[in-house]
Amino acid sequence: MTHEPVSLAKALASFDALWSPRIVTRVNDYDVRIAKVEGEHLWHAHDHTDEFFLVLEGELRISLREPGGERTVVLPCGSVFTVPRGTEHKPHAPSGAAILMFEPAGTPTVGDRHEEVPDHVDATTGHPLHG
């Protein structure tokens, strides 16, 4: 990781792949990742970590399966939300969005438990940012 400022606008402009996070920096043992998203992700859960979302562009919706039932939170641009560890969730962005996520290094994008991963979903721990 370089210890230089990172322009999120330039970083987002450097790739087009959807649901394929890029690691922009690291904070202690956490990756700060950005991603372009559109359409639906998949139901998944992270058993050992919360997942932080910041919407940089557009609007993100996150469906949650909680003890009281299923609900969807709507996150307009500039909003933050944390999905508690162990909570099944499904991010989706019908009109597209750009997001920033904060999670422990090495955390797979599809969590520890998930539906079958379709071809358009990148099930990695994030890619280094180039450019």
GIHUQUI-V455986 format. One record per helix or strand. SS is the DSSP state (@ for helix, = for strand). FROM is the first residue (numbers start at 1). LEN is the number of residues. Records with the same first field share a line. If there is no record, write none. Layout:
# GIHUQUI-V455986
SS = FROM-LEN  FROM-LEN
This chain:
# GIHUQUI-V455986
@ = 8-6
= = 18-1  22-6  30-11  44-2  51-8  60-7  69-7  80-4  88-17  113-2  127-2
